[in-house]
Amino acid sequence: MTVRMTVTALAAVASLTAASTCAFAEEKWDMPLAYSATNYHSENATKFAEAVTAATGGKLKIVTHPGGSLFKGGEIFRAIRTGQAPIGERLVSALGNEDPIFEIDALPFLATSFEDAKKLYKASRPRMEEVLDEKGLKLLYAVPWPPQGLYSIKPIKAAADMKGLEFRAYNAATSRLAQLMGAVPAKIEAAELSQAFATGKAKSMISSGSTGYDRKIWEHVKYWYDVQAWLPKNMVIVNKEAWGKLDAATQKIVLEESAKAEDAGWAKAEELADWYKKKLAENGMTVEGPSDQLKSDFEAIGTTMTDEWLKKAGDKGKAVVDAYKAM
């Protein structure tokens, strides 16, 4: 082998080594999000991703994919668990079939204010982390939606008025709620809402003012009742195998930015709660509190659903509720 050939060969090896080192040192995470890019959950997740990318100097680059563009909402949890996506965001209460603990923030009237929702999160997070760990996942942060209200194409003065009405359900809890009201549950993800209401597949739902505003729900629905039923949360989770590939310094940065994202998300949700109500009204919707009868009906339904949940969740679930009530 000539000197020139030797030098060329060594240069090629060096190039391959450098490329391999670079590939090992730099990591790109695609982050699926179920909600539109302009929703505050997606905006918060994007800021988190950008902050991690900047703080690690590009060593870990997180790229968000909002609006179900990478995986639809119902596919995100499985995609992260199986490693198809290393990180992503999912509505916690949509995972009730995975474990009862994920339904706790969708129990009607258990926690109806931001203050109580934060207490419930503090009480339930250790159990959530335990369950997620068993499934090969790690919880980074969680952010609430504003208090949930009742959307309907017609006036609702009592739960009996919901009988036979097509009701958008997005988890087991809302399906059960529909049954207890006499409504007809239909499973519909957020990205499918506009079409569902336009075609009559859905004529009512319980959701926040945020969802209604994002989907311009006033084009199909005229009534929103501020029942403040519960404050569900979205959580950002990461695949543990992908997490384990990060060095300690990078993991520390991700956790620090997660804590910041959680604080910012809670603050933004509270800030926007009344703003969304005003926007619904400005676009022609009737926005008002529930009648005494409707409130009483929902409270009774909430008691029933909590009792049913406690039976299903067992001692571990009861321990979480007891811890919450003791705060």
Rosetta blueprint (number, residue, H / E / L):
1 M L
2 T L
3 V H
4 R H
5 M H
6 T H
7 V H
8 T H
9 A H
10 L H
11 A H
12 A H
13 V H
14 A H
15 S H
16 L H
17 T H
18 A H
19 A H
20 S H
21 T H
22 C H
23 A H
24 F H
25 A H
26 E L
27 E E
28 K E
29 W E
30 D E
31 M E
32 P E
33 L L
34 A L
35 Y L
36 S L
37 A L
38 T L
39 N L
40 Y H
41 H H
42 S H
43 E H
44 N H
45 A H
46 T H
47 K H
48 F H
49 A H
50 E H
51 A H
52 V H
53 T H
54 A H
55 A H
56 T L
57 G L
58 G L
59 K L
60 L E
61 K E
62 I E
63 V E
64 T E
65 H E
66 P L
67 G L
68 G L
69 S L
70 L L
71 F L
72 K L
73 G H
74 G H
75 E H
76 I H
77 F H
78 R H
79 A H
80 I H
81 R H
82 T L
83 G L
84 Q L
85 A L
86 P L
87 I E
88 G E
89 E E
90 R E
91 L E
92 V H
93 S H
94 A H
95 L H
96 G L
97 N L
98 E L
99 D L
100 P H
101 I H
102 F H
103 E H
104 I H
105 D H
106 A H
107 L L
108 P L
109 F L
110 L L
111 A L
112 T L
113 S L
114 F H
115 E H
116 D H
117 A H
118 K H
119 K H
120 L H
121 Y H
122 K H
123 A H
124 S H
125 R H
126 P H
127 R H
128 M H
129 E H
130 E H
131 V H
132 L H
133 D H
134 E H
135 K L
136 G L
137 L E
138 K E
139 L E
140 L E
141 Y E
142 A E
143 V E
144 P E
145 W L
146 P L
147 P L
148 Q L
149 G E
150 L E
151 Y E
152 S E
153 I L
154 K L
155 P L
156 I L
157 K L
158 A L
159 A H
160 A H
161 D H
162 M H
163 K L
164 G L
165 L L
166 E E
167 F E
168 R E
169 A E
170 Y L
171 N L
172 A H
173 A H
174 T H
175 S H
176 R H
177 L H
178 A H
179 Q H
180 L H
181 M H
182 G L
183 A L
184 V E
185 P E
186 A E
187 K E
188 I L
189 E L
190 A H
191 A H
192 E H
193 L H
194 S H
195 Q H
196 A H
197 F H
198 A H
199 T H
200 G L
201 K L
202 A L
203 K L
204 S E
205 M E
206 I E
207 S E
208 S L
209 G H
210 S H
211 T H
212 G H
213 Y H
214 D H
215 R L
216 K L
217 I H
218 W H
219 E H
220 H L
221 V L
222 K L
223 Y E
224 W E
225 Y E
226 D L
227 V L
228 Q L
229 A L
230 W L
231 L L
232 P L
233 K E
234 N E
235 M E
236 V E
237 I E
238 V E
239 N E
240 K H
241 E H
242 A H
243 W H
244 G H
245 K L
246 L L
247 D L
248 A H
249 A H
250 T H
251 Q H
252 K H
253 I H
254 V H
255 L H
256 E H
257 E H
258 S H
259 A H
260 K H
261 A H
262 E H
263 D H
264 A H
265 G H
266 W H
267 A H
268 K H
269 A H
270 E H
271 E H
272 L H
273 A H
274 D H
275 W H
276 Y H
277 K H
278 K H
279 K H
280 L H
281 A H
282 E H
283 N L
284 G L
285 M L
286 T E
287 V E
288 E E
289 G L
290 P L
291 S L
292 D H
293 Q H
294 L H
295 K H
296 S H
297 D H
298 F H
299 E H
300 A H
301 I H
302 G H
303 T H
304 T H
305 M H
306 T H
307 D H
308 E H
309 W H
310 L H
311 K H
312 K H
313 A H
314 G H
315 D H
316 K H
317 G H
318 K H
319 A H
320 V H
321 V H
322 D H
323 A H
324 Y H
325 K H
326 A L
327 M L
